């Protein structure tokens, strides 16, 4: 079956702009989580959505937000971009049941200039 | 969530068995141990998960002692393509969350 699809793969934005990243989970998966990966901070959890509801959130400012649609597809938005937001943004999907593995997409490489 | 400690890096040669140990002294009763592999500019990939004793699949084995305060990922006969970062995670999936806390990981470099 198809894996997790993230679009776009690469993105260049200017400081102060906003950006929306998209994630299509594996068919049948209801949980989508987002992560930010930078050389300095490593892989950090942003938030998780399950059945259109945010059920967990990491320690990121309010400029980072997300949502999930009824088909489980998810988007994350970053407003008022800062240089430090340059990172690889990863989406992971899982069935949402106990002790199941997460499947990650290829990520979106965001560069803020 | 329990914090994990693992070596920053390891070197090996093709054909050797590699064992990466992870320490998780504060693991809770409901926590599971999971290992992920990540290649540059790609998302992490699930390798193996276990609760206690030994788990084996087609790519790796996971050894967990009785006290569960550590675990060892064993990769048999590594090849150049196994060069990657390996993350050990401990998480309680019993609750309504799939939040994964990644540590710094172990960079495994396999030489010819």
Interface residues (C-beta under 8 A of the other chain):
Chain A: X4 X31 X33 X35 X42 X43 X44 X45 X48 X50 X55 X56 X58 X88 X90 X91 X92 X94 X96 X98 X99 X100 X101 X102 X103 X104 X105 X106 X107 X109
Chain B: X32 X34 X41 X42 X43 X44 X45 X46 X49 X87 X93 X94 X96 X97 X98 X99 X100 X101 X102 X103 X104 X105
